[in-house]
Amino acid sequence: MGRIHNISLTLRCILYRSRFMAAHLASSLMQYGATSKFGFLVNSISGSSTQNLSSLRQIWSKMVDGRVHIVVVGAGRMGQIRLQGLMANPRMKVAYVVDANLAQAETLAERCHATAVATLPEALADPAVAAVWISTPTFTHLDLIELAASAGKAIAVEKPVAGSLEEIDKAYKVCETHDVPLFCSFQRRFDPNYVALYEAVQANAIGPVQSIQTVFRDHPCPPIAFLKGGGDPFHDLAVHDIDFVCSLQHEYPTRVVAHGTSLSPELQVINVMDKASVWLEFPSGAICTMDLSRHAAYGYDQRIEVFGADGMLEVQNIHKTSLRASTSAGVHSDVYQHSFPQRFRDAYLAEVDHFAEIVLDKATPRVSWTEARNATIIAEACRISAVEHRSVDVTYGPSA
């Protein structure tokens, strides 16, 4: 009876056009005694070789309850955000929470009836695990990606993919070698407001784009210890708008100019910037200016304006509530969203759903290898420009 149930699950994966999952199920069925004819049938439909099936055979049990079993690596702020999004998605099941601070991992794991472990290999040993979401500090990303890829798991990772261009390329290459998808999170790609702007530009609603202005003013200001540790405004803040603007334009800047300053006395001493401006020049002639700040007293300030030959498009700030009071004292609105978890909540949920589509073989990662590496190249060019007080011509090498 159990084998019939597994065959049914495999056929369901095929009906949903999920080669990735059907391959896992078929391989496992053959391992546990399914007929070679059945294996050949599934192999033919899924388009996977016997070798590929063998490398993926351990994951079929993830669909026993109809959900993708996933590991969340990192029990910090982003790990908690991802946990909430995964719990809200009916196609995903958080099976493990991984963190070196086991007590913190246990606290999160209790929320979703998952298992807490201190290391990723402990979670990867479970054949039911199909995917891994990495929400740890950047310097840990590459090692974790290599572990997950070698185990045949689909991978999602917070931006940036890794700490250097060389490591980013290595991460994508190892995933390519093991034939697993790698999704890098750039949340603006999934925010309903930014998506609406993107679609309007692609529909030529304002004609050819001439200029773009973005505002990224953080709230609240991150801890000084974080900023001292390398949270420069270009790789940490600007990179979000860089990625979105380049995807909007379908081109990359050829020249950048950036300026930065340190407004905090503690940061001035060690020459760490907390305020910056960026200028990007595109081959089409369009220009983009970016205003970056580590702290806005009035809330999380995230805006974009796109000016074209036939009009203008804007994404404005979102208030905590839509209530507006008009009295003799004036017109008053609620405060802006507190910070990124509130402002981009819908985007984070959409990213989780997109990743489910990727694991189910119904979508490819929206952010490509080339896009992920080029965003880092541009952010680094901006940093160099600000530090060396000069314009920088940007060049892009091949991603493979």
C-alpha positions as CSV (number, residue, x, y, z in Angstrom):
1,M,0.0,0.0,0.0
2,G,2.9,2.4,0.9
3,R,4.5,1.8,-2.6
4,I,1.2,2.6,-4.3
5,H,1.0,5.8,-2.3
6,N,4.5,6.8,-3.3
7,I,3.7,6.1,-7.0
8,S,0.7,8.3,-6.7
9,L,2.9,11.1,-5.3
10,T,5.3,10.7,-8.2
11,L,2.6,10.9,-10.8
12,R,1.2,13.9,-9.1
13,C,4.6,15.6,-9.3
14,I,4.7,14.8,-13.0
15,L,1.2,16.2,-13.5
16,Y,2.4,19.4,-11.9
17,R,5.4,19.4,-14.3
18,S,7.9,19.1,-11.5
19,R,10.9,17.1,-12.9
20,F,13.0,18.0,-9.9
21,M,10.6,16.3,-7.5
22,A,9.5,13.4,-9.8
23,A,13.2,12.5,-10.2
24,H,13.7,12.2,-6.5
25,L,10.6,10.1,-6.0
26,A,11.2,7.8,-9.0
27,S,14.8,7.1,-7.9
28,S,13.7,6.3,-4.4
29,L,11.0,4.0,-5.6
30,M,13.5,2.0,-7.8
31,Q,15.8,1.9,-4.8
32,Y,13.1,0.3,-2.7
33,G,11.9,-2.1,-5.2
34,A,9.7,-0.4,-7.9
35,T,9.9,-2.1,-11.3
36,S,12.4,-1.0,-13.8
37,K,9.5,-0.3,-16.2
38,F,8.0,2.2,-13.8
39,G,11.4,3.8,-13.3
40,F,11.9,4.1,-17.0
41,L,8.5,5.7,-17.4
42,V,9.1,8.3,-14.8
43,N,12.7,8.8,-16.1
44,S,11.4,9.5,-19.6
45,I,8.7,11.9,-18.5
46,S,10.9,13.8,-16.1
47,G,13.7,14.1,-18.6
48,S,16.4,13.2,-16.0
49,S,19.2,10.7,-16.5
50,T,19.6,7.7,-14.2
51,Q,22.7,9.4,-12.8
52,N,20.7,12.5,-11.9
53,L,18.0,10.3,-10.3
54,S,20.6,8.6,-8.3
55,S,22.1,11.9,-7.0
56,L,18.6,13.1,-6.0
57,R,17.0,9.9,-4.7
58,Q,17.0,10.9,-1.0
59,I,14.3,13.6,-1.1
60,W,11.1,11.8,-2.1
61,S,9.8,11.7,1.5
62,K,9.6,15.5,1.6
63,M,6.2,15.2,-0.1
64,V,4.7,12.6,2.2
65,D,2.6,15.3,3.8
66,G,2.2,17.2,0.5
67,R,4.7,19.9,1.5
68,V,8.4,20.8,0.7
69,H,10.5,20.1,3.8
70,I,13.0,23.0,4.3
71,V,15.9,23.9,6.6
72,V,16.2,27.5,7.9
73,V,19.8,28.3,8.6
74,G,20.2,31.2,11.0
75,A,18.0,32.1,13.9
76,G,18.7,35.9,13.8
77,R,16.4,38.6,12.5
78,M,16.3,37.5,8.9
79,G,15.9,33.8,9.9
80,Q,12.9,34.8,12.0
81,I,11.4,36.7,9.0
82,R,11.9,33.7,6.8
83,L,10.5,31.3,9.4
84,Q,7.3,33.4,9.5
85,G,7.0,33.4,5.7
86,L,7.6,29.7,5.4
87,M,5.1,28.9,8.1
88,A,2.5,31.0,6.2
89,N,3.0,29.1,3.0
90,P,0.9,26.0,2.6
91,R,3.5,24.3,0.3
92,M,6.4,24.6,2.7
93,K,7.2,22.8,6.0
94,V,10.1,24.0,8.2
95,A,11.7,20.8,9.3
96,Y,14.9,22.1,10.9
97,V,16.2,25.4,12.3
98,V,20.0,25.6,12.3
99,D,22.1,27.9,14.5
100,A,25.3,27.7,16.4
101,N,23.3,29.1,19.3
102,L,21.3,26.0,19.9
103,A,19.1,27.7,22.5
104,Q,18.1,30.4,20.0
105,A,17.4,27.7,17.3
106,E,15.2,25.8,19.8
107,T,13.2,28.9,20.5
108,L,12.4,29.3,16.8
109,A,11.9,25.6,16.1
110,E,9.2,25.4,18.8
111,R,7.1,27.9,16.8
112,C,6.8,25.6,13.9
113,H,7.3,22.1,15.5
114,A,10.6,21.8,13.8
115,T,13.9,20.2,15.0
116,A,16.7,22.5,16.3
117,V,20.3,21.6,15.4
118,A,23.6,23.4,15.7
119,T,25.1,22.5,12.3
120,L,23.7,22.2,8.8
121,P,25.1,18.6,8.1
122,E,22.8,17.4,10.9
123,A,19.8,18.6,9.1
124,L,21.0,17.5,5.6
125,A,21.3,13.9,6.9
126,D,17.5,13.8,6.9
127,P,16.4,12.4,3.4
128,A,13.1,14.3,3.8
129,V,14.8,17.6,3.5
130,A,14.5,19.2,0.0
131,A,15.6,22.7,0.4
132,V,17.7,25.1,2.5
133,W,17.2,28.8,3.2
134,I,20.4,30.5,4.3
135,S,19.9,33.6,6.6
136,T,23.3,33.9,8.2
137,P,26.1,36.5,8.0
138,T,27.6,36.9,4.5
139,F,31.0,35.4,5.4
140,T,29.3,32.0,6.1
141,H,27.3,31.8,2.9
142,L,29.7,30.0,0.6
143,D,30.5,27.1,3.0
144,L,26.8,26.6,3.6
145,I,25.9,26.7,-0.1
146,E,28.6,24.1,-0.8
147,L,27.2,21.8,1.9
148,A,23.6,22.1,0.7
149,A,24.5,21.8,-3.0
150,S,26.6,18.7,-2.5
151,A,23.6,17.2,-0.7
152,G,21.4,17.9,-3.7
153,K,19.2,20.5,-2.0
154,A,17.6,23.6,-3.6
155,I,19.0,26.7,-2.0
156,A,17.8,30.2,-1.2
157,V,20.2,32.8,0.3
158,E,19.9,36.4,1.4
159,K,21.8,38.9,-0.6
160,P,24.7,39.0,-1.3
161,V,25.2,35.4,-2.4
162,A,28.7,35.5,-0.9
163,G,31.3,38.0,0.3
164,S,33.3,38.5,-2.9
165,L,32.8,38.2,-6.6
166,E,35.0,35.1,-6.7
167,E,33.0,33.5,-4.0
168,I,29.7,34.4,-5.7
169,D,30.9,32.7,-8.9
170,K,32.1,29.7,-6.9
171,A,28.7,29.4,-5.2
172,Y,26.8,29.3,-8.5
173,K,29.3,26.9,-10.1
174,V,29.0,24.4,-7.3
175,C,25.2,24.6,-7.6
176,E,25.5,24.2,-11.4
177,T,27.8,21.1,-10.9
178,H,25.2,19.5,-8.6
179,D,22.2,20.6,-10.7
180,V,20.5,22.4,-7.9
181,P,18.9,25.9,-8.1
182,L,20.3,28.9,-6.2
183,F,17.9,31.8,-5.5
184,C,19.3,35.1,-4.2
185,S,16.9,37.4,-2.4
186,F,16.5,40.9,-3.7
187,Q,13.1,41.8,-2.1
188,R,12.3,44.8,-4.4
189,R,11.8,42.3,-7.2
190,F,8.8,40.9,-5.3
191,D,7.3,44.0,-3.6
192,P,3.8,44.7,-5.2
193,N,4.5,48.4,-5.5
194,Y,7.9,48.0,-7.2
195,V,6.5,45.2,-9.4
196,A,3.7,47.5,-10.5
197,L,6.2,50.2,-11.4
198,Y,8.4,47.6,-13.3
199,E,5.4,46.4,-15.3
200,A,4.4,49.9,-16.2
201,V,7.9,50.7,-17.4
202,Q,8.0,47.5,-19.5
203,A,4.6,48.4,-21.0
204,N,6.1,51.8,-22.1
205,A,3.6,53.7,-20.0
206,I,6.0,56.7,-19.7
207,G,8.0,56.2,-22.9
208,P,11.8,55.9,-22.9
209,V,13.3,56.3,-19.4
210,Q,15.4,59.4,-19.0
211,S,16.2,59.4,-15.3
212,I,15.6,57.5,-12.0
213,Q,15.9,58.7,-8.5
214,T,15.9,56.4,-5.5
215,V,15.8,57.0,-1.7
216,F,17.0,54.5,0.9
217,R,17.0,56.0,4.4
218,D,17.1,53.3,7.1
219,H,15.2,53.2,10.3
220,P,16.2,52.6,13.0
221,C,19.9,53.1,12.7
222,P,21.7,49.7,12.9
223,P,24.0,49.2,15.9
224,I,27.4,50.9,15.7
225,A,29.0,47.5,16.1
226,F,27.3,46.3,12.9
227,L,28.4,49.3,11.0
228,K,32.0,49.0,12.2
229,G,32.0,45.4,11.0
230,G,31.6,46.4,7.4
231,G,28.0,47.4,6.8
232,D,28.9,50.1,4.2
233,P,26.0,51.9,2.5
234,F,26.9,50.6,-1.0
235,H,26.9,46.9,-0.4
236,D,24.3,46.9,2.3
237,L,21.8,49.5,1.2
238,A,22.4,50.7,-2.4
239,V,22.7,47.2,-3.8
240,H,18.9,46.7,-3.4
241,D,18.2,49.7,-5.6
242,I,21.1,48.8,-7.9
243,D,19.6,45.4,-8.6
244,F,16.1,46.8,-9.2
245,V,17.1,49.6,-11.4
246,C,19.3,47.4,-13.6
247,S,16.4,44.9,-13.9
248,L,14.1,47.8,-14.8
249,Q,16.5,49.1,-17.5
250,H,17.7,45.7,-18.8
251,E,21.2,47.3,-18.8
252,Y,24.1,48.0,-16.5
253,P,25.8,51.3,-15.8
254,T,29.1,52.0,-17.5
255,R,30.2,54.7,-15.1
256,V,29.5,55.5,-11.4
257,V,30.3,58.4,-9.1
258,A,29.7,58.1,-5.4
259,H,30.4,60.3,-2.4
260,G,30.0,59.4,1.3
261,T,30.5,60.8,4.7
262,S,30.5,59.8,8.4
263,L,28.0,61.7,10.5
264,S,28.5,59.6,13.6
265,P,31.6,60.6,15.7
266,E,32.3,56.9,16.4
267,L,32.3,56.1,12.7
268,Q,34.3,59.2,11.7
269,V,37.3,57.8,13.8
270,I,37.4,54.6,11.7
271,N,36.2,56.3,8.4
272,V,33.0,54.2,8.0
273,M,30.4,56.0,6.0
274,D,26.8,56.3,7.1
275,K,25.5,58.8,4.5
276,A,26.1,58.5,0.7
277,S,25.0,59.6,-2.7
278,V,25.4,57.7,-6.0
279,W,25.3,58.6,-9.7
280,L,24.9,55.8,-12.3
281,E,25.3,56.4,-16.1
282,F,23.6,53.8,-18.4
283,P,24.5,53.0,-22.0
284,S,21.0,54.2,-23.1
285,G,21.7,57.7,-21.8
286,A,19.5,57.3,-18.7
287,I,20.9,58.3,-15.4
288,C,20.1,57.2,-11.9
289,T,20.8,59.1,-8.6
290,M,20.5,57.4,-5.2
291,D,20.3,59.0,-1.8
292,L,21.4,56.7,1.1
293,S,21.3,57.2,4.8
294,R,21.6,55.0,7.9
295,H,18.9,56.8,9.8
296,A,15.7,58.7,9.1
297,A,14.1,60.0,12.3
298,Y,10.6,59.8,10.8
299,G,10.6,56.1,9.8
300,Y,11.7,53.7,7.1
301,D,12.0,55.9,3.9
302,Q,12.0,53.9,0.7
303,R,11.1,55.6,-2.6
304,I,11.7,55.5,-6.3
305,E,10.8,57.9,-9.1
306,V,11.2,57.0,-12.8
307,F,11.0,59.9,-15.3
308,G,10.3,59.2,-18.9
309,A,9.7,61.1,-22.2
310,D,5.9,60.8,-21.7
311,G,5.5,60.9,-17.9
312,M,6.6,59.9,-14.5
313,L,6.1,56.9,-12.2
314,E,6.6,56.9,-8.4
315,V,6.6,54.4,-5.5
316,Q,5.9,56.4,-2.4
317,N,6.3,55.4,1.3
318,I,3.8,53.2,3.0
319,H,2.3,54.4,6.2
320,K,1.7,52.2,9.3
321,T,-2.1,52.8,8.6
322,S,-3.9,54.6,5.9
323,L,-5.7,56.9,8.4
324,R,-5.5,60.6,7.6
325,A,-7.0,63.2,10.0
326,S,-8.0,66.6,8.6
327,T,-8.8,69.2,11.3
328,S,-8.3,72.9,11.9
329,A,-4.9,72.0,13.1
330,G,-3.9,70.6,9.7
331,V,-3.8,67.3,7.9
332,H,-2.0,64.5,9.6
333,S,-1.1,61.0,8.5
334,D,0.2,58.0,10.4
335,V,4.0,57.4,10.6
336,Y,5.8,55.4,8.0
337,Q,6.5,51.7,8.4
338,H,9.0,51.1,11.3
339,S,11.6,49.1,9.3
340,F,12.1,46.6,6.5
341,P,10.3,43.6,8.1
342,Q,7.1,45.7,8.1
343,R,7.6,47.6,4.8
344,F,8.6,44.5,2.7
345,R,6.4,41.9,4.5
346,D,4.5,41.1,1.3
347,A,7.7,40.9,-0.7
348,Y,9.2,38.4,1.7
349,L,6.0,36.3,1.5
350,A,6.2,36.4,-2.3
351,E,9.8,35.4,-2.3
352,V,9.0,32.3,-0.3
353,D,6.2,31.4,-2.7
354,H,8.6,31.9,-5.7
355,F,11.1,29.6,-4.0
356,A,8.4,27.0,-3.6
357,E,7.8,27.3,-7.4
358,I,11.5,26.8,-8.0
359,V,11.7,23.7,-5.8
360,L,8.6,22.3,-7.6
361,D,10.3,22.9,-10.9
362,K,7.6,25.4,-12.0
363,A,9.9,28.4,-12.1
364,T,13.5,29.4,-12.4
365,P,15.2,31.9,-10.0
366,R,14.1,35.4,-10.9
367,V,17.6,36.7,-10.0
368,S,20.2,35.2,-12.3
369,W,23.8,34.5,-11.7
370,T,24.8,37.4,-13.9
371,E,22.4,39.8,-12.1
372,A,23.7,38.7,-8.7
373,R,27.3,39.2,-9.6
374,N,26.8,42.5,-11.4
375,A,24.9,44.0,-8.5
376,T,28.0,43.3,-6.4
377,I,30.3,44.7,-9.1
378,I,28.4,47.9,-9.2
379,A,28.2,48.3,-5.4
380,E,31.9,47.8,-5.2
381,A,32.6,50.3,-7.9
382,C,30.5,52.8,-5.9
383,R,32.5,52.1,-2.8
384,I,35.8,52.6,-4.6
385,S,34.5,55.8,-6.1
386,A,33.6,57.2,-2.7
387,V,36.8,56.1,-1.0
388,E,39.1,57.3,-3.8
389,H,37.1,60.4,-4.7
390,R,36.9,59.7,-8.4
391,S,34.6,58.4,-11.0
392,V,34.8,54.7,-11.8
393,D,34.3,53.0,-15.2
394,V,32.5,49.7,-14.7
395,T,33.4,46.6,-16.5
396,Y,31.7,43.2,-16.3
397,G,33.4,39.9,-16.8
398,P,31.7,36.6,-17.8
399,S,29.8,34.8,-15.1
400,A,31.1,31.4,-15.9
